[in-house]
Amino acid sequence: MSNVKTLVDEWSVRDLEDNSSLKIVVESCTELGNKSLPEFRSTGWGIFSTMNRWP
């Protein structure tokens, strides 16, 4: 089975002093990690973070 990614939320923040911006994307994925469990994935500044839906 292939990994299906669904966009949950996306937002961007801009700094008014130096005009830089940060974009955050949160996705729900059907297969992530070594055990291929359903998880949420957030990305921003090139950093990936995952979180299990179930404890």
C-alpha distance matrix in Angstrom:
0.0 3.8 6.8 9.0 12.6 15.4 19.0 21.1 24.3 26.1 29.7 32.2 35.5 38.4 41.3 44.6 46.5 44.6 42.2 39.1 35.9 32.9 29.7 27.2 23.7 21.6 17.9 15.6 12.2 9.2 8.8 12.1 14.5 14.7 13.2 10.1 11.9 12.3 15.3 17.7 18.6 22.0 23.5 27.2 29.6 26.7 25.9 22.5 22.5 19.8 20.5 18.8 19.0 20.2 23.0
3.8 0.0 3.8 6.3 9.7 12.9 16.3 18.7 21.7 23.1 26.6 29.0 32.3 35.0 38.0 41.2 43.1 41.1 38.7 35.6 32.5 29.6 26.3 24.1 20.6 18.9 15.3 13.5 10.1 8.1 7.7 10.7 13.4 14.4 13.7 10.2 12.0 11.8 14.1 15.8 16.1 19.3 20.4 24.0 26.3 23.4 23.0 19.7 20.2 17.9 19.1 18.0 18.5 20.3 23.2
6.8 3.8 0.0 3.8 6.4 9.9 13.1 15.3 18.2 19.6 23.2 25.5 28.8 31.6 34.5 37.8 39.8 37.9 35.5 32.4 29.2 26.2 22.9 20.5 17.0 15.2 11.6 10.0 6.4 5.4 5.2 7.9 11.2 13.1 12.6 8.8 10.0 9.2 10.8 12.2 12.4 15.6 16.9 20.5 23.0 20.3 19.7 16.3 16.7 14.4 15.6 15.0 15.6 17.8 20.6
9.0 6.3 3.8 0.0 3.8 6.6 10.1 12.5 15.6 17.3 21.0 23.6 27.1 30.0 33.2 36.3 38.5 36.8 34.2 31.3 27.9 25.0 21.5 19.1 15.4 13.5 9.7 8.1 5.6 5.4 7.5 10.1 13.8 16.2 15.4 11.6 11.8 9.6 10.9 11.5 12.1 14.9 16.4 20.0 22.8 20.6 20.2 17.0 17.1 15.0 15.9 15.4 15.2 17.8 21.1
12.6 9.7 6.4 3.8 0.0 3.8 6.7 9.3 12.1 13.5 17.2 19.8 23.3 26.2 29.4 32.5 34.8 33.2 30.6 27.7 24.2 21.3 17.8 15.3 11.6 9.9 6.2 5.6 4.5 6.8 8.8 10.2 13.9 16.9 16.6 13.0 12.7 10.0 9.9 9.3 9.3 11.6 13.1 16.5 19.5 17.7 17.3 14.3 14.6 12.9 14.1 14.4 14.3 17.5 20.6
15.4 12.9 9.9 6.6 3.8 0.0 3.8 6.2 9.3 11.4 15.2 18.3 21.8 24.9 28.2 31.1 33.7 32.5 29.7 27.1 23.5 20.6 17.0 14.4 10.7 8.7 5.4 5.1 6.5 8.8 11.6 13.0 16.6 19.8 19.3 15.8 14.7 11.4 10.9 9.5 10.1 11.7 13.6 16.7 20.0 18.8 18.5 15.7 15.6 14.1 14.6 15.0 14.1 17.5 20.8
19.0 16.3 13.1 10.1 6.7 3.8 0.0 3.8 5.9 7.6 11.4 14.6 18.1 21.3 24.6 27.4 30.1 29.1 26.2 23.8 20.1 17.4 13.7 11.3 7.6 6.3 4.5 6.4 8.9 12.0 14.4 14.9 18.3 21.8 21.7 18.4 17.2 13.8 12.4 9.8 9.7 10.1 11.6 14.2 17.7 17.1 17.0 14.8 14.8 14.1 14.8 16.0 15.2 18.9 21.9
21.1 18.7 15.3 12.5 9.3 6.2 3.8 0.0 3.8 7.2 10.6 14.2 17.4 20.9 24.1 26.9 29.7 29.0 26.3 24.0 20.2 17.3 13.9 11.0 7.9 5.5 5.1 6.4 10.0 13.0 15.5 15.8 18.9 22.5 22.1 19.2 17.3 13.7 11.8 8.8 9.6 9.6 12.0 14.4 18.1 18.1 17.4 15.2 14.4 13.5 13.4 14.6 13.3 17.0 19.9
24.3 21.7 18.2 15.6 12.1 9.3 5.9 3.8 0.0 3.8 6.9 10.6 13.7 17.2 20.4 23.1 26.0 25.5 22.8 20.7 16.9 14.1 10.9 8.2 6.1 5.2 7.1 9.6 13.0 16.3 18.5 18.1 20.9 24.7 24.7 22.0 20.2 16.8 14.4 10.9 10.7 9.3 11.0 12.4 16.0 16.7 16.4 14.9 14.4 14.5 14.8 16.7 15.8 19.5 22.0
26.1 23.1 19.6 17.3 13.5 11.4 7.6 7.2 3.8 0.0 3.8 7.1 10.6 13.9 17.3 20.0 22.8 22.1 19.2 17.1 13.3 10.8 7.4 5.7 4.5 6.2 8.7 12.0 14.9 18.5 20.2 19.5 22.1 25.8 26.4 23.7 22.4 19.3 16.6 13.0 11.7 9.4 9.7 10.2 13.5 14.5 14.9 14.2 14.5 15.5 16.5 19.0 18.7 22.4 24.7
29.7 26.6 23.2 21.0 17.2 15.2 11.4 10.6 6.9 3.8 0.0 3.8 7.0 10.3 13.7 16.3 19.2 18.8 16.0 14.2 10.5 8.4 5.8 5.5 6.8 9.1 12.2 15.5 18.4 22.1 23.6 22.5 24.7 28.5 29.3 26.9 25.5 22.6 19.6 15.9 14.3 11.3 10.9 10.1 12.8 14.8 15.3 15.6 16.0 17.6 18.7 21.5 21.3 25.0 26.9
32.2 29.0 25.5 23.6 19.8 18.3 14.6 14.2 10.6 7.1 3.8 0.0 3.8 6.7 10.2 12.9 15.7 15.1 12.2 10.5 6.8 5.5 4.2 6.2 8.8 11.9 15.0 18.6 21.2 24.9 26.0 24.6 26.5 30.2 31.4 29.2 28.1 25.4 22.3 18.6 16.5 13.0 11.7 9.6 11.3 13.9 15.1 16.2 17.1 19.4 20.9 24.1 24.3 27.9 29.5
35.5 32.3 28.8 27.1 23.3 21.8 18.1 17.4 13.7 10.6 7.0 3.8 0.0 3.8 6.8 9.6 12.3 12.3 9.9 8.5 5.5 5.3 6.5 8.6 11.9 14.7 18.2 21.6 24.3 28.0 29.0 27.2 28.8 32.5 33.8 31.8 30.7 28.1 24.8 21.1 19.0 15.3 13.8 11.0 11.9 15.2 16.2 17.9 18.7 21.3 22.7 26.1 26.4 29.8 31.1
38.4 35.0 31.6 30.0 26.2 24.9 21.3 20.9 17.2 13.9 10.3 6.7 3.8 0.0 3.8 6.2 9.0 8.8 6.2 5.7 4.2 6.5 8.8 11.7 15.0 18.1 21.5 25.0 27.5 31.2 32.0 30.2 31.6 35.2 36.8 34.8 33.9 31.5 28.2 24.5 22.1 18.4 16.4 13.3 13.1 16.5 18.0 20.3 21.5 24.4 26.1 29.5 30.1 33.5 34.7
41.3 38.0 34.5 33.2 29.4 28.2 24.6 24.1 20.4 17.3 13.7 10.2 6.8 3.8 0.0 3.8 5.6 6.0 5.1 5.3 6.0 8.5 11.7 14.4 18.0 20.9 24.4 27.9 30.3 34.1 34.6 32.4 33.5 37.0 38.8 37.1 36.2 34.0 30.6 27.0 24.5 20.7 18.6 15.1 14.2 17.8 19.2 21.9 23.0 26.2 27.9 31.5 32.3 35.5 36.3
44.6 41.2 37.8 36.3 32.5 31.1 27.4 26.9 23.1 20.0 16.3 12.9 9.6 6.2 3.8 0.0 3.8 5.9 5.3 7.7 9.1 12.0 14.9 17.7 21.2 24.2 27.6 31.1 33.6 37.4 38.1 36.1 37.3 40.7 42.5 40.7 39.8 37.5 34.1 30.4 28.0 24.2 22.2 18.8 17.9 21.5 23.0 25.6 26.8 29.9 31.5 35.0 35.6 38.9 39.8
46.5 43.1 39.8 38.5 34.8 33.7 30.1 29.7 26.0 22.8 19.2 15.7 12.3 9.0 5.6 3.8 0.0 3.8 5.8 8.1 10.7 13.6 17.0 19.9 23.4 26.5 29.9 33.5 35.7 39.5 39.8 37.6 38.5 41.8 43.8 42.2 41.5 39.4 36.0 32.4 29.8 26.0 23.7 20.0 18.5 22.1 23.6 26.6 27.9 31.3 33.0 36.7 37.6 40.8 41.4
44.6 41.1 37.9 36.8 33.2 32.5 29.1 29.0 25.5 22.1 18.8 15.1 12.3 8.8 6.0 5.9 3.8 0.0 3.8 5.6 9.0 12.2 15.6 18.7 22.2 25.5 28.7 32.4 34.3 38.0 38.2 35.8 36.7 39.9 42.1 40.5 40.1 38.2 34.8 31.4 28.4 24.7 22.0 18.3 16.3 19.6 21.6 24.8 26.5 30.0 32.1 35.8 37.0 40.2 40.9
42.2 38.7 35.5 34.2 30.6 29.7 26.2 26.3 22.8 19.2 16.0 12.2 9.9 6.2 5.1 5.3 5.8 3.8 0.0 3.8 6.6 10.2 13.1 16.6 19.8 23.2 26.3 30.0 32.0 35.8 36.2 34.1 35.3 38.7 40.7 38.8 38.4 36.3 33.0 29.5 26.6 23.0 20.3 16.8 15.3 18.5 20.7 23.6 25.4 28.7 30.8 34.4 35.3 38.7 39.8
39.1 35.6 32.4 31.3 27.7 27.1 23.8 24.0 20.7 17.1 14.2 10.5 8.5 5.7 5.3 7.7 8.1 5.6 3.8 0.0 3.8 7.1 10.3 13.7 16.9 20.4 23.4 27.1 28.9 32.7 32.8 30.7 31.7 35.0 37.1 35.4 35.0 33.1 29.8 26.4 23.4 19.7 16.9 13.3 11.5 14.7 16.9 19.9 21.9 25.2 27.5 31.2 32.3 35.7 36.7
35.9 32.5 29.2 27.9 24.2 23.5 20.1 20.2 16.9 13.3 10.5 6.8 5.5 4.2 6.0 9.1 10.7 9.0 6.6 3.8 0.0 3.8 6.6 10.1 13.3 16.8 19.9 23.5 25.5 29.3 29.7 27.7 29.0 32.4 34.3 32.3 31.8 29.7 26.5 22.9 20.1 16.4 13.8 10.4 9.6 12.8 14.8 17.4 19.1 22.2 24.4 28.0 28.9 32.4 33.5
32.9 29.6 26.2 25.0 21.3 20.6 17.4 17.3 14.1 10.8 8.4 5.5 5.3 6.5 8.5 12.0 13.6 12.2 10.2 7.1 3.8 0.0 3.8 6.6 10.1 13.4 16.6 20.2 22.2 25.9 26.3 24.2 25.4 28.9 30.7 28.8 28.2 26.1 22.8 19.3 16.4 12.8 10.2 6.9 6.8 10.1 11.6 13.9 15.4 18.5 20.7 24.2 25.2 28.7 29.8
29.7 26.3 22.9 21.5 17.8 17.0 13.7 13.9 10.9 7.4 5.8 4.2 6.5 8.8 11.7 14.9 17.0 15.6 13.1 10.3 6.6 3.8 0.0 3.8 6.7 10.2 13.2 16.9 18.9 22.7 23.3 21.6 23.3 26.9 28.4 26.2 25.6 23.3 20.1 16.6 13.8 10.4 8.1 5.8 7.5 9.7 11.2 12.5 14.0 16.6 18.7 22.0 22.8 26.4 27.9
27.2 24.1 20.5 19.1 15.3 14.4 11.3 11.0 8.2 5.7 5.5 6.2 8.6 11.7 14.4 17.7 19.9 18.7 16.6 13.7 10.1 6.6 3.8 0.0 3.8 6.8 10.1 13.7 15.9 19.7 20.4 18.6 20.4 24.1 25.3 23.2 22.2 19.8 16.6 13.0 10.5 6.9 5.7 4.8 8.0 9.7 9.9 10.2 11.0 13.2 15.1 18.3 19.0 22.6 24.2
23.7 20.6 17.0 15.4 11.6 10.7 7.6 7.9 6.1 4.5 6.8 8.8 11.9 15.0 18.0 21.2 23.4 22.2 19.8 16.9 13.3 10.1 6.7 3.8 0.0 3.8 6.5 10.2 12.4 16.2 17.2 16.0 18.2 22.0 22.9 20.4 19.5 16.8 13.9 10.4 8.1 5.5 5.3 6.8 10.4 10.7 10.8 9.8 10.5 11.8 13.6 16.4 16.8 20.5 22.6
21.6 18.9 15.2 13.5 9.9 8.7 6.3 5.5 5.2 6.2 9.1 11.9 14.7 18.1 20.9 24.2 26.5 25.5 23.2 20.4 16.8 13.4 10.2 6.8 3.8 0.0 3.8 7.0 9.8 13.4 14.7 13.7 16.1 19.9 20.4 17.9 16.4 13.6 10.6 7.0 5.7 4.3 6.7 9.2 13.0 12.9 12.0 10.0 9.4 9.6 10.6 13.0 13.1 16.9 19.1
17.9 15.3 11.6 9.7 6.2 5.4 4.5 5.1 7.1 8.7 12.2 15.0 18.2 21.5 24.4 27.6 29.9 28.7 26.3 23.4 19.9 16.6 13.2 10.1 6.5 3.8 0.0 3.8 6.3 9.9 11.6 11.2 14.3 17.9 18.0 15.1 13.9 10.8 8.6 5.7 5.2 6.3 8.7 11.9 15.5 14.5 13.7 10.9 10.5 9.5 10.5 12.1 12.0 15.7 18.4
15.6 13.5 10.0 8.1 5.6 5.1 6.4 6.4 9.6 12.0 15.5 18.6 21.6 25.0 27.9 31.1 33.5 32.4 30.0 27.1 23.5 20.2 16.9 13.7 10.2 7.0 3.8 0.0 3.8 6.9 9.2 9.7 13.0 16.4 15.8 12.8 11.0 7.6 6.1 4.5 6.3 8.9 11.8 15.2 18.7 17.6 16.2 13.0 11.9 9.6 9.7 10.0 9.3 12.9 16.0
12.2 10.1 6.4 5.6 4.5 6.5 8.9 10.0 13.0 14.9 18.4 21.2 24.3 27.5 30.3 33.6 35.7 34.3 32.0 28.9 25.5 22.2 18.9 15.9 12.4 9.8 6.3 3.8 0.0 3.8 5.6 6.7 10.3 13.5 12.9 9.5 8.5 5.7 5.5 6.0 7.1 10.5 12.8 16.6 19.7 17.8 16.5 12.9 12.2 9.7 10.3 10.1 10.2 13.2 16.2
9.2 8.1 5.4 5.4 6.8 8.8 12.0 13.0 16.3 18.5 22.1 24.9 28.0 31.2 34.1 37.4 39.5 38.0 35.8 32.7 29.3 25.9 22.7 19.7 16.2 13.4 9.9 6.9 3.8 0.0 3.8 6.8 10.3 12.7 11.2 7.6 6.6 4.3 6.6 8.7 10.5 14.0 16.5 20.2 23.2 21.1 19.7 16.0 15.1 12.1 12.1 10.7 10.5 12.7 15.9
8.8 7.7 5.2 7.5 8.8 11.6 14.4 15.5 18.5 20.2 23.6 26.0 29.0 32.0 34.6 38.1 39.8 38.2 36.2 32.8 29.7 26.3 23.3 20.4 17.2 14.7 11.6 9.2 5.6 3.8 0.0 3.8 7.0 9.0 8.0 4.3 5.0 5.0 7.0 9.6 10.5 14.3 16.3 20.0 22.6 20.1 18.5 14.8 14.1 11.1 11.8 10.5 11.6 13.4 15.9
12.1 10.7 7.9 10.1 10.2 13.0 14.9 15.8 18.1 19.5 22.5 24.6 27.2 30.2 32.4 36.1 37.6 35.8 34.1 30.7 27.7 24.2 21.6 18.6 16.0 13.7 11.2 9.7 6.7 6.8 3.8 0.0 3.8 6.9 7.2 4.7 5.5 6.3 6.2 8.5 8.6 12.1 13.9 17.6 19.9 17.3 15.4 11.7 10.9 8.1 9.5 9.1 11.3 13.1 14.9
14.5 13.4 11.2 13.8 13.9 16.6 18.3 18.9 20.9 22.1 24.7 26.5 28.8 31.6 33.5 37.3 38.5 36.7 35.3 31.7 29.0 25.4 23.3 20.4 18.2 16.1 14.3 13.0 10.3 10.3 7.0 3.8 0.0 3.8 5.5 5.3 6.7 8.8 8.5 10.8 10.6 13.7 15.3 18.6 20.5 17.8 15.4 11.9 11.0 8.5 9.9 9.6 12.6 13.8 14.6
14.7 14.4 13.1 16.2 16.9 19.8 21.8 22.5 24.7 25.8 28.5 30.2 32.5 35.2 37.0 40.7 41.8 39.9 38.7 35.0 32.4 28.9 26.9 24.1 22.0 19.9 17.9 16.4 13.5 12.7 9.0 6.9 3.8 0.0 3.8 5.6 8.0 11.2 11.7 14.4 14.3 17.5 18.8 22.1 23.6 20.7 18.4 15.2 14.4 12.0 13.1 12.2 15.2 15.6 16.0
13.2 13.7 12.6 15.4 16.6 19.3 21.7 22.1 24.7 26.4 29.3 31.4 33.8 36.8 38.8 42.5 43.8 42.1 40.7 37.1 34.3 30.7 28.4 25.3 22.9 20.4 18.0 15.8 12.9 11.2 8.0 7.2 5.5 3.8 0.0 3.8 5.5 9.3 10.8 14.1 15.0 18.5 20.5 23.9 25.9 23.3 20.9 17.4 16.1 13.0 13.1 11.1 13.5 13.3 14.0
10.1 10.2 8.8 11.6 13.0 15.8 18.4 19.2 22.0 23.7 26.9 29.2 31.8 34.8 37.1 40.7 42.2 40.5 38.8 35.4 32.3 28.8 26.2 23.2 20.4 17.9 15.1 12.8 9.5 7.6 4.3 4.7 5.3 5.6 3.8 0.0 3.8 6.8 8.8 12.1 13.0 16.7 18.6 22.3 24.5 21.8 19.8 16.2 15.2 12.0 12.4 10.7 12.5 13.2 14.9
11.9 12.0 10.0 11.8 12.7 14.7 17.2 17.3 20.2 22.4 25.5 28.1 30.7 33.9 36.2 39.8 41.5 40.1 38.4 35.0 31.8 28.2 25.6 22.2 19.5 16.4 13.9 11.0 8.5 6.6 5.0 5.5 6.7 8.0 5.5 3.8 0.0 3.8 6.2 9.9 11.8 15.6 18.2 21.8 24.5 22.3 19.9 16.2 14.4 10.8 10.1 7.6 8.9 9.5 11.5
12.3 11.8 9.2 9.6 10.0 11.4 13.8 13.7 16.8 19.3 22.6 25.4 28.1 31.5 34.0 37.5 39.4 38.2 36.3 33.1 29.7 26.1 23.3 19.8 16.8 13.6 10.8 7.6 5.7 4.3 5.0 6.3 8.8 11.2 9.3 6.8 3.8 0.0 3.8 7.2 9.8 13.5 16.5 20.2 23.2 21.3 19.2 15.5 13.6 10.0 9.0 6.8 6.8 8.6 11.6
15.3 14.1 10.8 10.9 9.9 10.9 12.4 11.8 14.4 16.6 19.6 22.3 24.8 28.2 30.6 34.1 36.0 34.8 33.0 29.8 26.5 22.8 20.1 16.6 13.9 10.6 8.6 6.1 5.5 6.6 7.0 6.2 8.5 11.7 10.8 8.8 6.2 3.8 0.0 3.8 6.5 10.1 13.2 16.8 19.9 18.4 16.0 12.3 10.1 6.5 5.5 4.5 5.5 8.4 10.9
17.7 15.8 12.2 11.5 9.3 9.5 9.8 8.8 10.9 13.0 15.9 18.6 21.1 24.5 27.0 30.4 32.4 31.4 29.5 26.4 22.9 19.3 16.6 13.0 10.4 7.0 5.7 4.5 6.0 8.7 9.6 8.5 10.8 14.4 14.1 12.1 9.9 7.2 3.8 0.0 3.8 6.8 10.3 13.7 17.1 16.0 13.8 10.4 8.3 5.6 5.2 6.4 6.9 10.5 12.9
18.6 16.1 12.4 12.1 9.3 10.1 9.7 9.6 10.7 11.7 14.3 16.5 19.0 22.1 24.5 28.0 29.8 28.4 26.6 23.4 20.1 16.4 13.8 10.5 8.1 5.7 5.2 6.3 7.1 10.5 10.5 8.6 10.6 14.3 15.0 13.0 11.8 9.8 6.5 3.8 0.0 3.8 6.7 10.4 13.6 12.2 10.2 6.9 5.6 4.4 6.5 9.0 10.5 13.9 15.7
22.0 19.3 15.6 14.9 11.6 11.7 10.1 9.6 9.3 9.4 11.3 13.0 15.3 18.4 20.7 24.2 26.0 24.7 23.0 19.7 16.4 12.8 10.4 6.9 5.5 4.3 6.3 8.9 10.5 14.0 14.3 12.1 13.7 17.5 18.5 16.7 15.6 13.5 10.1 6.8 3.8 0.0 3.8 6.9 10.4 9.9 8.1 5.9 5.3 6.5 8.6 11.8 13.1 16.5 18.1
23.5 20.4 16.9 16.4 13.1 13.6 11.6 12.0 11.0 9.7 10.9 11.7 13.8 16.4 18.6 22.2 23.7 22.0 20.3 16.9 13.8 10.2 8.1 5.7 5.3 6.7 8.7 11.8 12.8 16.5 16.3 13.9 15.3 18.8 20.5 18.6 18.2 16.5 13.2 10.3 6.7 3.8 0.0 3.8 7.0 6.3 5.5 4.7 6.4 9.0 11.8 15.1 16.8 20.1 21.5
27.2 24.0 20.5 20.0 16.5 16.7 14.2 14.4 12.4 10.2 10.1 9.6 11.0 13.3 15.1 18.8 20.0 18.3 16.8 13.3 10.4 6.9 5.8 4.8 6.8 9.2 11.9 15.2 16.6 20.2 20.0 17.6 18.6 22.1 23.9 22.3 21.8 20.2 16.8 13.7 10.4 6.9 3.8 0.0 3.8 5.2 5.4 7.0 8.9 12.0 14.7 18.3 19.9 23.2 24.3
29.6 26.3 23.0 22.8 19.5 20.0 17.7 18.1 16.0 13.5 12.8 11.3 11.9 13.1 14.2 17.9 18.5 16.3 15.3 11.5 9.6 6.8 7.5 8.0 10.4 13.0 15.5 18.7 19.7 23.2 22.6 19.9 20.5 23.6 25.9 24.5 24.5 23.2 19.9 17.1 13.6 10.4 7.0 3.8 0.0 3.8 5.4 8.6 11.1 14.6 17.6 21.2 23.2 26.3 27.1
26.7 23.4 20.3 20.6 17.7 18.8 17.1 18.1 16.7 14.5 14.8 13.9 15.2 16.5 17.8 21.5 22.1 19.6 18.5 14.7 12.8 10.1 9.7 9.7 10.7 12.9 14.5 17.6 17.8 21.1 20.1 17.3 17.8 20.7 23.3 21.8 22.3 21.3 18.4 16.0 12.2 9.9 6.3 5.2 3.8 0.0 3.8 6.6 9.9 13.2 16.6 20.0 22.3 25.3 26.2
25.9 23.0 19.7 20.2 17.3 18.5 17.0 17.4 16.4 14.9 15.3 15.1 16.2 18.0 19.2 23.0 23.6 21.6 20.7 16.9 14.8 11.6 11.2 9.9 10.8 12.0 13.7 16.2 16.5 19.7 18.5 15.4 15.4 18.4 20.9 19.8 19.9 19.2 16.0 13.8 10.2 8.1 5.5 5.4 5.4 3.8 0.0 3.8 6.6 10.2 13.5 17.0 19.5 22.4 22.9
22.5 19.7 16.3 17.0 14.3 15.7 14.8 15.2 14.9 14.2 15.6 16.2 17.9 20.3 21.9 25.6 26.6 24.8 23.6 19.9 17.4 13.9 12.5 10.2 9.8 10.0 10.9 13.0 12.9 16.0 14.8 11.7 11.9 15.2 17.4 16.2 16.2 15.5 12.3 10.4 6.9 5.9 4.7 7.0 8.6 6.6 3.8 0.0 3.8 6.8 10.3 13.6 16.2 19.0 19.8
22.5 20.2 16.7 17.1 14.6 15.6 14.8 14.4 14.4 14.5 16.0 17.1 18.7 21.5 23.0 26.8 27.9 26.5 25.4 21.9 19.1 15.4 14.0 11.0 10.5 9.4 10.5 11.9 12.2 15.1 14.1 10.9 11.0 14.4 16.1 15.2 14.4 13.6 10.1 8.3 5.6 5.3 6.4 8.9 11.1 9.9 6.6 3.8 0.0 3.8 6.9 10.5 13.1 15.8 16.3
19.8 17.9 14.4 15.0 12.9 14.1 14.1 13.5 14.5 15.5 17.6 19.4 21.3 24.4 26.2 29.9 31.3 30.0 28.7 25.2 22.2 18.5 16.6 13.2 11.8 9.6 9.5 9.6 9.7 12.1 11.1 8.1 8.5 12.0 13.0 12.0 10.8 10.0 6.5 5.6 4.4 6.5 9.0 12.0 14.6 13.2 10.2 6.8 3.8 0.0 3.8 6.9 9.7 12.3 13.2
20.5 19.1 15.6 15.9 14.1 14.6 14.8 13.4 14.8 16.5 18.7 20.9 22.7 26.1 27.9 31.5 33.0 32.1 30.8 27.5 24.4 20.7 18.7 15.1 13.6 10.6 10.5 9.7 10.3 12.1 11.8 9.5 9.9 13.1 13.1 12.4 10.1 9.0 5.5 5.2 6.5 8.6 11.8 14.7 17.6 16.6 13.5 10.3 6.9 3.8 0.0 3.8 6.4 8.9 9.7
18.8 18.0 15.0 15.4 14.4 15.0 16.0 14.6 16.7 19.0 21.5 24.1 26.1 29.5 31.5 35.0 36.7 35.8 34.4 31.2 28.0 24.2 22.0 18.3 16.4 13.0 12.1 10.0 10.1 10.7 10.5 9.1 9.6 12.2 11.1 10.7 7.6 6.8 4.5 6.4 9.0 11.8 15.1 18.3 21.2 20.0 17.0 13.6 10.5 6.9 3.8 0.0 3.8 5.5 6.9
19.0 18.5 15.6 15.2 14.3 14.1 15.2 13.3 15.8 18.7 21.3 24.3 26.4 30.1 32.3 35.6 37.6 37.0 35.3 32.3 28.9 25.2 22.8 19.0 16.8 13.1 12.0 9.3 10.2 10.5 11.6 11.3 12.6 15.2 13.5 12.5 8.9 6.8 5.5 6.9 10.5 13.1 16.8 19.9 23.2 22.3 19.5 16.2 13.1 9.7 6.4 3.8 0.0 3.8 6.8
20.2 20.3 17.8 17.8 17.5 17.5 18.9 17.0 19.5 22.4 25.0 27.9 29.8 33.5 35.5 38.9 40.8 40.2 38.7 35.7 32.4 28.7 26.4 22.6 20.5 16.9 15.7 12.9 13.2 12.7 13.4 13.1 13.8 15.6 13.3 13.2 9.5 8.6 8.4 10.5 13.9 16.5 20.1 23.2 26.3 25.3 22.4 19.0 15.8 12.3 8.9 5.5 3.8 0.0 3.8
23.0 23.2 20.6 21.1 20.6 20.8 21.9 19.9 22.0 24.7 26.9 29.5 31.1 34.7 36.3 39.8 41.4 40.9 39.8 36.7 33.5 29.8 27.9 24.2 22.6 19.1 18.4 16.0 16.2 15.9 15.9 14.9 14.6 16.0 14.0 14.9 11.5 11.6 10.9 12.9 15.7 18.1 21.5 24.3 27.1 26.2 22.9 19.8 16.3 13.2 9.7 6.9 6.8 3.8 0.0
